[in-house]
């Protein structure tokens, strides 16, 4: 566990506004004391990524995130097709006759259906045939999404024949970090997700007068840690404005396995928080092998307020066995969190692998299309889109396919069973979220309240749905 020392806030430089969200700033390998990061910073960029130009001074982080661009090209018309409504019978002859443009997409769904039913040999034949239609990630966005799903399904079928995947190399980690930074420039999703989750946590942990000595955040989707750099900024800013000593932040990251990405994120977050005058520590809990029984290793301190961030997709990835929901529900009842933030960045809740693929084609087709439109309007080009697809969307699609857990109970019901109730977002939060999204380089994004959730959509297609739950 790595923590930082407390510094005197009276001598600290002015903190940025709590609205200054930089989801990827903490991941800049040139702005950390981490030896691994310093090594990466001294070498040439292995990904050869075209860095986006910053039209404003770096000290004005809010303006950098929210600047508006003129003379924008109109967004592409998104393609929507409900594949789940017209799944074909895999044993009917018409499945092999490609009479219209999207029959090969339906064939992909049928291959996943055969995997659902255990007919792996036929599924492999279906997927092998699709190689002629999706030989590479090219063509329109939904076809590129289909290529990634096809590869993920083939990989899942041959899993027993392959050795365990080796951890990412230092070069691959840097490439993924750069892809995340490009994604933050091309899409408002990272900013919106960070803001919605952080605002819910800050409001729930906000107390009258002196803040608690420490707060405990439990994150089931650490990723590269960008959200918590924004959270650290907000905590530091609020404490500075109130002339109060900021609380220490304990972050517990629930991960499948410890990876170089996880280690780098933890080191950089501690370094970044230290630069803000915060005491910050990261504890990593691995669930590989024993599943959510590992949640018993999380250290809970009596009287310390707890916040939990859950991602449905990540919980499925980390699950092991059919007791996942019961174990998670039991942990929430023991931890008694002040708030649980449900952050859904996949926006589809399938009941089978075939429905997961069908919904995923629509979702990732729209997501790739939005990034492609943004790259065209900003002049960042196809190379930037390819980096984002390969570094972010491809591994996420692989996780969707390889770790589908067949959840039998909706997350909302599980949280309700933990004696938690949803709390809506105020109009002020909605207005601030809309302000953040207005910085997008293309039109079509919309923020709306739906029941107790806050939703970000693009041309009517949900991209992020977040809700907050309290006891």
C-alpha positions as CSV (number, residue, x, y, z in Angstrom):
1,X,0.0,0.0,0.0
2,X,1.4,3.3,-1.0
3,X,0.3,6.6,0.7
4,X,1.3,10.2,0.6
5,X,2.1,12.6,3.4
6,X,-0.2,15.5,4.4
7,X,0.8,18.9,3.4
8,X,-0.2,22.4,4.5
9,X,-3.1,23.6,2.4
10,X,-2.3,27.3,3.3
11,X,0.9,27.1,1.3
12,X,-0.6,25.1,-1.6
13,X,-1.2,26.7,-5.0
14,X,-4.9,27.5,-5.8
15,X,-6.9,24.4,-6.7
16,X,-8.9,24.2,-9.9
17,X,-12.6,24.3,-9.9
18,X,-14.4,21.1,-8.9
19,X,-15.7,21.0,-12.5
20,X,-12.1,20.6,-13.8
21,X,-12.2,17.0,-14.9
22,X,-9.1,15.5,-16.6
23,X,-9.9,11.8,-16.9
24,X,-6.5,10.9,-18.3
25,X,-4.1,13.5,-16.9
26,X,-2.9,11.2,-14.1
27,X,-1.9,8.7,-16.7
28,X,0.6,10.9,-18.5
29,X,3.8,8.9,-18.1
30,X,5.9,12.1,-18.3
31,X,4.1,13.5,-15.2
32,X,4.9,10.9,-12.6
33,X,7.8,9.8,-10.4
34,X,7.1,6.2,-11.2
35,X,10.3,4.5,-12.5
36,X,8.3,2.5,-15.0
37,X,6.6,5.6,-16.3
38,X,9.9,7.5,-16.4
39,X,11.4,4.8,-18.5
40,X,8.5,5.0,-21.0
41,X,8.8,8.8,-21.1
42,X,12.5,8.7,-22.1
43,X,11.8,6.5,-25.1
44,X,10.2,7.4,-28.4
45,X,6.4,7.0,-28.6
46,X,6.1,3.3,-29.5
47,X,2.6,3.8,-30.8
48,X,3.4,6.6,-33.2
49,X,0.2,8.3,-32.2
50,X,-0.7,11.7,-33.6
51,X,-1.2,13.8,-30.5
52,X,-4.2,16.2,-30.6
53,X,-3.2,19.8,-30.6
54,X,-4.3,21.8,-27.5
55,X,-5.6,25.2,-28.6
56,X,-5.6,26.6,-25.1
57,X,-3.0,26.9,-22.3
58,X,-2.7,23.7,-20.3
59,X,-3.2,25.6,-17.1
60,X,-6.9,26.1,-18.1
61,X,-8.0,22.5,-17.8
62,X,-11.7,23.3,-17.9
63,X,-11.4,25.2,-21.1
64,X,-9.3,22.4,-22.6
65,X,-12.0,19.9,-21.9
66,X,-14.9,22.1,-22.9
67,X,-13.6,24.1,-25.8
68,X,-16.0,24.2,-28.7
69,X,-14.9,23.8,-32.3
70,X,-16.3,25.8,-35.3
71,X,-17.2,24.6,-38.8
72,X,-17.9,21.1,-37.7
73,X,-18.8,18.5,-40.2
74,X,-22.3,17.0,-39.7
75,X,-22.2,13.6,-37.9
76,X,-22.7,10.4,-39.8
77,X,-26.2,9.0,-39.8
78,X,-26.1,6.2,-37.2
79,X,-27.3,2.7,-38.2
80,X,-29.7,1.0,-35.9
81,X,-31.0,-2.5,-36.4
82,X,-32.6,-4.7,-33.8
83,X,-30.9,-8.0,-34.4
84,X,-32.5,-9.6,-31.4
85,X,-36.0,-9.3,-33.0
86,X,-35.2,-11.4,-36.1
87,X,-32.7,-14.1,-35.2
88,X,-32.7,-16.8,-37.8
89,X,-33.0,-20.5,-37.2
90,X,-29.4,-21.7,-37.6
91,X,-30.7,-24.9,-39.2
92,X,-32.7,-23.3,-41.9
93,X,-31.2,-23.2,-45.4
94,X,-31.6,-19.4,-45.8
95,X,-28.9,-18.7,-43.2
96,X,-26.3,-19.7,-45.8
97,X,-27.7,-17.6,-48.6
98,X,-26.5,-14.0,-48.2
99,X,-29.5,-12.3,-49.9
100,X,-29.0,-8.9,-48.3
101,X,-26.4,-6.7,-46.7
102,X,-26.8,-7.8,-43.1
103,X,-27.2,-11.6,-43.4
104,X,-23.6,-12.1,-42.5
105,X,-24.1,-10.1,-39.3
106,X,-27.0,-12.4,-38.5
107,X,-24.8,-15.4,-39.2
108,X,-22.4,-14.0,-36.6
109,X,-25.3,-13.9,-34.1
110,X,-26.2,-17.5,-35.0
111,X,-22.7,-18.6,-34.3
112,X,-22.9,-17.2,-30.8
113,X,-26.3,-18.9,-30.4
114,X,-24.7,-22.3,-31.3
115,X,-22.1,-21.6,-28.6
116,X,-25.0,-21.0,-26.2
117,X,-26.4,-24.4,-27.0
118,X,-23.1,-26.2,-26.8
119,X,-22.7,-27.0,-30.6
120,X,-19.2,-25.7,-30.7
121,X,-18.2,-27.5,-33.9
122,X,-21.0,-25.9,-36.0
123,X,-20.2,-22.6,-34.3
124,X,-16.6,-22.8,-35.4
125,X,-17.7,-23.6,-39.0
126,X,-20.0,-20.6,-39.0
127,X,-17.2,-18.3,-37.8
128,X,-14.7,-19.8,-40.2
129,X,-17.0,-18.9,-43.1
130,X,-17.2,-15.3,-41.7
131,X,-13.5,-14.9,-42.3
132,X,-14.3,-14.0,-46.0
133,X,-16.7,-11.3,-44.9
134,X,-14.6,-9.9,-42.0
135,X,-11.0,-10.5,-42.9
136,X,-9.9,-7.3,-41.2
137,X,-11.4,-4.4,-39.2
138,X,-12.4,-2.4,-42.2
139,X,-15.5,-1.0,-43.8
140,X,-18.4,0.7,-42.1
141,X,-18.3,0.9,-38.3
142,X,-20.8,-2.0,-37.7
143,X,-18.7,-4.3,-39.9
144,X,-15.6,-3.4,-37.9
145,X,-17.4,-4.2,-34.7
146,X,-18.5,-7.5,-36.3
147,X,-14.8,-8.3,-37.0
148,X,-13.9,-7.8,-33.3
149,X,-16.8,-9.9,-32.2
150,X,-15.9,-12.7,-34.7
151,X,-12.3,-12.7,-33.4
152,X,-13.5,-12.7,-29.8
153,X,-15.8,-15.7,-30.5
154,X,-13.0,-17.6,-32.2
155,X,-10.7,-16.9,-29.3
156,X,-13.3,-18.1,-26.8
157,X,-13.8,-21.4,-28.8
158,X,-10.0,-22.1,-28.9
159,X,-9.4,-21.0,-25.3
160,X,-8.7,-24.6,-24.1
161,X,-6.1,-25.0,-26.8
162,X,-4.1,-21.8,-26.0
163,X,-1.8,-21.0,-23.1
164,X,-2.8,-18.3,-20.7
165,X,-2.3,-14.9,-22.1
166,X,0.8,-13.1,-20.9
167,X,0.6,-9.7,-19.2
168,X,0.8,-6.6,-21.4
169,X,4.3,-5.4,-22.2
170,X,5.4,-1.9,-21.3
171,X,5.0,-0.9,-24.9
172,X,1.4,-2.2,-25.0
173,X,0.6,-0.5,-21.7
174,X,1.8,2.8,-23.1
175,X,-0.2,2.2,-26.3
176,X,-3.4,1.6,-24.3
177,X,-2.8,4.7,-22.3
178,X,-2.5,6.7,-25.4
179,X,-5.6,5.1,-26.8
180,X,-7.5,6.2,-23.7
181,X,-6.2,9.8,-24.1
182,X,-7.3,9.8,-27.7
183,X,-10.7,8.5,-26.7
184,X,-11.1,11.3,-24.2
185,X,-10.4,13.8,-26.9
186,X,-12.8,12.2,-29.4
187,X,-15.7,11.4,-27.1
188,X,-17.4,12.9,-24.1
189,X,-18.0,9.5,-22.5
190,X,-14.9,9.5,-20.2
191,X,-15.7,13.1,-18.9
192,X,-19.4,12.3,-18.5
193,X,-18.9,9.0,-16.7
194,X,-16.3,10.5,-14.3
195,X,-18.4,13.5,-13.5
196,X,-21.6,11.6,-12.9
197,X,-20.0,9.1,-10.6
198,X,-17.8,11.6,-8.8
199,X,-20.6,14.0,-8.2
200,X,-22.8,11.2,-6.7
201,X,-19.9,10.3,-4.3
202,X,-19.1,13.8,-3.3
203,X,-22.7,14.6,-2.5
204,X,-23.1,11.4,-0.5
205,X,-19.9,11.9,1.5
206,X,-20.5,15.6,2.0
207,X,-21.0,16.5,5.7
208,X,-21.7,19.6,7.6
209,X,-18.6,21.2,9.1
210,X,-15.4,19.2,9.4
211,X,-15.2,16.4,6.8
212,X,-14.3,12.8,8.1
213,X,-10.7,12.0,8.6
214,X,-10.7,9.5,5.7
215,X,-13.1,8.2,3.1
216,X,-13.0,4.7,1.5
217,X,-13.9,4.2,-2.2
218,X,-14.2,0.7,-3.5
219,X,-14.0,0.5,-7.3
220,X,-14.8,-2.6,-9.4
221,X,-13.6,-1.0,-12.6
222,X,-10.3,0.8,-12.0
223,X,-9.1,0.6,-15.6
224,X,-6.3,3.2,-16.0
225,X,-7.6,5.2,-13.0
226,X,-8.5,8.4,-14.8
227,X,-11.7,8.8,-12.8
228,X,-9.9,9.1,-9.5
229,X,-7.6,11.9,-10.7
230,X,-10.7,13.9,-11.3
231,X,-12.1,12.9,-7.9
232,X,-8.9,13.9,-6.2
233,X,-9.0,17.3,-7.8
234,X,-12.6,17.8,-6.6
235,X,-11.8,16.8,-3.0
236,X,-8.8,19.1,-2.9
237,X,-10.7,22.0,-4.4
238,X,-13.7,21.7,-2.0
239,X,-11.4,21.4,1.0
240,X,-9.3,24.4,-0.2
241,X,-12.4,26.6,-0.7
242,X,-13.8,25.6,2.8
243,X,-10.3,26.1,4.4
244,X,-10.5,22.6,5.8
245,X,-8.0,19.8,6.0
246,X,-8.9,17.4,3.2
247,X,-9.8,13.8,4.1
248,X,-7.5,11.0,3.4
249,X,-8.7,8.8,0.5
250,X,-8.4,5.1,0.6
251,X,-9.1,3.5,-2.7
252,X,-9.6,-0.3,-2.9
253,X,-9.5,-1.6,-6.5
254,X,-11.2,-5.0,-7.1
255,X,-9.5,-6.5,-10.1
256,X,-9.2,-9.9,-11.7
257,X,-5.4,-10.0,-11.6
258,X,-2.7,-7.5,-10.8
259,X,-1.4,-6.3,-14.1
260,X,1.2,-3.7,-15.1
261,X,-1.7,-1.4,-16.0
262,X,-3.1,-1.7,-12.5
263,X,0.3,-1.1,-10.8
264,X,1.0,2.0,-13.0
265,X,-2.5,3.4,-12.3
266,X,-2.0,3.0,-8.6
267,X,1.4,4.6,-8.6
268,X,0.3,7.5,-10.8
269,X,-2.8,8.2,-8.7
270,X,-0.7,8.4,-5.5
271,X,1.8,10.7,-7.2
272,X,-1.0,12.9,-8.6
273,X,-2.8,13.1,-5.3
274,X,0.4,14.1,-3.5
275,X,0.8,17.0,-5.9
276,X,-2.6,18.2,-4.7
277,X,-1.7,17.9,-1.1
278,X,-3.8,14.8,-0.5
279,X,-3.1,11.7,1.5
280,X,-4.0,8.9,-0.9
281,X,-3.5,5.1,-0.8
282,X,-4.4,2.2,-3.1
283,X,-5.1,-1.3,-2.0
284,X,-5.6,-4.0,-4.8
285,X,-7.8,-7.0,-4.2
286,X,-7.6,-9.8,-6.8
287,X,-10.5,-12.1,-7.3
288,X,-9.0,-14.6,-9.7
289,X,-9.5,-18.1,-8.6
290,X,-11.8,-17.6,-5.6
291,X,-14.2,-15.1,-7.2
292,X,-16.1,-12.7,-5.0
293,X,-15.1,-14.6,-1.9
294,X,-12.1,-12.3,-2.1
295,X,-14.3,-9.4,-1.1
296,X,-13.8,-10.6,2.5
297,X,-10.2,-9.3,2.2
298,X,-11.3,-5.7,1.9
299,X,-10.4,-3.8,5.0
300,X,-13.4,-1.9,6.4
301,X,-12.9,0.7,9.2
302,X,-15.7,1.4,11.6
303,X,-17.1,4.9,11.2
304,X,-15.3,5.5,7.9
305,X,-17.8,6.4,5.1
306,X,-17.7,4.0,2.2
307,X,-18.6,4.6,-1.5
308,X,-18.8,1.8,-4.1
309,X,-18.6,2.0,-7.9
310,X,-20.0,-0.9,-9.8
311,X,-19.9,-1.7,-13.5
312,X,-22.2,-4.5,-14.5
313,X,-19.9,-5.7,-17.3
314,X,-16.9,-5.7,-15.0
315,X,-18.7,-7.6,-12.3
316,X,-19.5,-10.3,-14.9
317,X,-15.9,-10.4,-15.9
318,X,-14.7,-10.9,-12.3
319,X,-17.5,-13.4,-11.4
320,X,-16.8,-17.0,-10.6
321,X,-19.7,-19.4,-10.2
322,X,-23.4,-18.8,-9.6
323,X,-23.0,-17.1,-6.2
324,X,-21.6,-13.9,-7.6
325,X,-24.7,-11.8,-6.9
326,X,-25.2,-13.3,-3.4
327,X,-21.6,-12.6,-2.4
328,X,-21.7,-9.1,-3.7
329,X,-25.1,-8.4,-2.0
330,X,-23.7,-9.8,1.2
331,X,-20.7,-7.6,1.0
332,X,-22.8,-4.5,0.4
333,X,-24.9,-5.3,3.5
334,X,-21.7,-5.6,5.6
335,X,-20.0,-2.5,4.2
336,X,-23.1,-0.3,4.5
337,X,-21.9,2.2,1.9
338,X,-23.1,5.8,1.9
339,X,-23.6,5.5,-1.8
340,X,-23.3,2.8,-4.6
341,X,-22.8,4.2,-8.1
342,X,-23.9,1.9,-10.9
343,X,-22.0,2.9,-14.0
344,X,-23.1,1.1,-17.1
345,X,-20.9,1.9,-20.1
346,X,-22.1,-1.0,-22.2
347,X,-25.9,-0.3,-22.0
348,X,-27.2,-3.7,-22.8
349,X,-28.4,-6.4,-20.5
350,X,-28.4,-9.7,-22.4
351,X,-29.8,-13.0,-21.1
352,X,-27.7,-15.1,-23.5
353,X,-24.4,-14.9,-25.4
354,X,-26.3,-14.5,-28.7
355,X,-28.2,-11.5,-27.4
356,X,-25.0,-10.1,-26.0
357,X,-23.5,-10.2,-29.5
358,X,-26.6,-8.8,-31.2
359,X,-26.9,-5.9,-28.7
360,X,-23.1,-5.4,-28.8
361,X,-23.0,-5.1,-32.6
362,X,-25.5,-2.2,-32.3
363,X,-23.8,-0.6,-29.4
364,X,-20.2,-0.8,-30.6
365,X,-21.3,0.0,-34.2
366,X,-22.8,3.3,-32.9
367,X,-19.8,3.9,-30.6
368,X,-17.2,3.5,-33.4
369,X,-19.3,5.7,-35.7
370,X,-19.4,8.5,-33.2
371,X,-15.6,8.4,-32.7
372,X,-15.1,8.2,-36.5
373,X,-17.3,11.3,-37.0
374,X,-15.4,13.2,-34.2
375,X,-12.1,12.3,-35.8
376,X,-13.3,13.5,-39.2
377,X,-14.5,16.8,-37.8
378,X,-11.3,17.5,-35.8
379,X,-8.9,16.4,-38.5
380,X,-7.4,13.7,-36.3
381,X,-7.9,11.2,-39.0
382,X,-8.4,7.4,-39.4
383,X,-5.3,6.5,-37.5
384,X,-6.6,8.0,-34.3
385,X,-9.8,6.0,-34.7
386,X,-7.9,2.8,-35.4
387,X,-5.8,3.4,-32.2
388,X,-9.0,3.8,-30.1
389,X,-10.6,0.7,-31.7
390,X,-7.6,-1.5,-31.1
391,X,-6.7,-0.2,-27.7
392,X,-10.1,0.2,-26.1
393,X,-13.0,-1.3,-28.1
394,X,-11.3,-4.6,-29.1
395,X,-10.4,-5.6,-25.5
396,X,-13.8,-4.6,-24.2
397,X,-15.5,-6.7,-26.9
398,X,-13.2,-9.6,-26.0
399,X,-14.3,-9.2,-22.4
400,X,-18.0,-9.1,-23.3
401,X,-17.7,-12.4,-25.2
402,X,-15.1,-14.2,-23.1
403,X,-16.6,-13.4,-19.7
404,X,-20.3,-13.4,-20.3
405,X,-21.7,-14.7,-17.0
406,X,-25.4,-15.2,-17.8
407,X,-26.6,-13.0,-15.0
408,X,-29.9,-14.2,-13.7
409,X,-30.9,-11.1,-11.8
410,X,-30.9,-7.4,-12.9
411,X,-28.5,-5.2,-11.1
412,X,-31.3,-3.0,-9.9
413,X,-33.0,-5.9,-8.1
414,X,-29.7,-6.9,-6.5
415,X,-29.1,-3.4,-5.1
416,X,-32.7,-3.2,-3.9
417,X,-32.2,-6.5,-2.2
418,X,-29.2,-4.9,-0.4
419,X,-31.6,-2.4,1.2
420,X,-30.5,0.4,-1.2
421,X,-32.8,2.8,-3.0
422,X,-32.1,4.9,-6.1
423,X,-31.7,8.7,-5.6
424,X,-32.2,11.0,-8.6
425,X,-29.9,13.6,-9.9
426,X,-30.6,17.3,-9.3
427,X,-31.2,19.8,-12.0
428,X,-27.9,21.4,-11.2
429,X,-26.0,18.1,-11.8
430,X,-27.8,17.7,-15.1
431,X,-27.0,21.2,-16.2
432,X,-23.3,20.7,-15.4
433,X,-23.3,17.4,-17.2
434,X,-24.8,19.1,-20.3
435,X,-22.1,21.7,-20.0
436,X,-19.4,19.1,-20.1
437,X,-21.0,17.3,-23.1
438,X,-21.4,20.6,-25.1
439,X,-17.6,20.4,-25.5
440,X,-18.0,17.4,-27.8
441,X,-16.6,18.0,-31.3
442,X,-19.8,16.8,-33.0
443,X,-23.5,17.2,-32.6
444,X,-25.9,14.5,-31.6
445,X,-25.0,13.9,-27.9
446,X,-27.8,14.4,-25.4
447,X,-27.9,14.2,-21.6
448,X,-31.2,13.3,-20.0
449,X,-32.7,12.1,-16.7
450,X,-34.6,8.8,-17.0
451,X,-36.3,7.7,-13.8
452,X,-33.5,7.9,-11.3
453,X,-30.7,7.6,-13.9
454,X,-28.6,10.0,-15.8
455,X,-28.1,9.0,-19.4
456,X,-25.7,10.1,-22.2
457,X,-26.9,9.1,-25.7
458,X,-25.8,9.8,-29.2
459,X,-28.5,10.1,-31.8
460,X,-30.9,8.2,-29.5
461,X,-28.4,5.4,-28.8
462,X,-27.6,5.1,-25.1
463,X,-23.8,5.2,-24.4
464,X,-23.6,5.6,-20.6
465,X,-26.3,5.1,-18.0
466,X,-25.4,5.9,-14.4
467,X,-27.5,5.9,-11.2
468,X,-26.8,6.4,-7.5
469,X,-28.1,4.2,-4.7
470,X,-28.2,4.9,-1.0
471,X,-29.4,3.1,2.1
